[in-house]
Structures are given as structure tokens and as C-alpha cells.
Amino acid sequence: MANRKPIKLKKGCKKRLAEILRVSELTVYNAMHWKCDSDVQNLVRQKAKELGFIKQF
């Protein structure tokens, strides 16, 4: 995969996102750091964007 910048989440959102999607916090971490490009991780990134959990600078 291409080397991409990690996606930064708002404070406390990693745990909430993991609970909403019923995945582990490690899966959320890996999705935000582009460790792999699986369907679950694509879903995590999409849901984080929909719910407004991504930091806006």
C-alpha cells in the first residue's frame, strides 16, 4: 500500500467507534494508521467520517 498519513480521531472516539462497530480497539488503530486495507478497516474509516469522529484542523 501507499504510505499514507494516519487519520487522527477526536479524544475518546477510538473506544466509542470500537463499541459501535463491535470490533477491537486494535482494529480501529490499524484502520486509522492504514496498516492493511481490508473491508472491515474500510468500514471503520467510513463510519468514523460519517459520525464526525475525525479531527478537523
C-alpha positions in Angstrom: 0.0 0.0 0.0 1.0 3.6 -0.4 2.5 5.3 2.6 -0.3 7.5 3.9 -0.6 9.8 6.9 -2.5 8.4 9.9 -6.1 9.6 10.5 -6.4 11.4 13.8 -9.6 10.8 15.9 -11.1 13.1 18.5 -10.3 12.3 22.1 -12.2 9.2 23.3 -13.6 8.3 19.9 -11.4 5.2 19.3 -13.2 3.4 22.1 -16.6 4.6 21.1 -16.1 3.6 17.5 -14.9 0.2 18.5 -18.1 -0.3 20.6 -20.4 0.9 17.8 -18.9 -1.4 15.2 -18.2 -4.3 17.6 -14.6 -4.6 16.7 -11.5 -4.3 18.8 -9.6 -1.1 19.5 -6.6 -2.5 17.8 -8.7 -2.9 14.6 -9.6 0.8 14.8 -6.0 1.7 15.4 -4.8 -0.3 12.4 -7.5 1.2 10.2 -6.6 4.7 11.2 -2.9 4.0 10.5 -3.5 2.3 7.2 -1.8 -1.0 8.3 -3.9 -3.0 5.9 -6.8 -2.4 3.5 -9.5 -4.9 4.4 -13.2 -4.5 4.1 -13.6 -4.1 7.9 -11.0 -1.4 8.1 -12.6 0.4 5.1 -15.9 0.3 7.1 -14.2 1.7 10.2 -12.7 4.6 8.3 -16.1 5.3 6.5 -18.1 5.2 9.8 -15.6 7.5 11.6 -16.1 10.0 8.8 -19.9 9.7 8.9 -20.1 10.1 12.7 -17.7 13.1 12.7 -15.0 11.4 14.8 -12.1 12.6 12.6 -10.3 15.7 13.8 -10.6 18.7 11.6 -7.7 21.2 11.8 
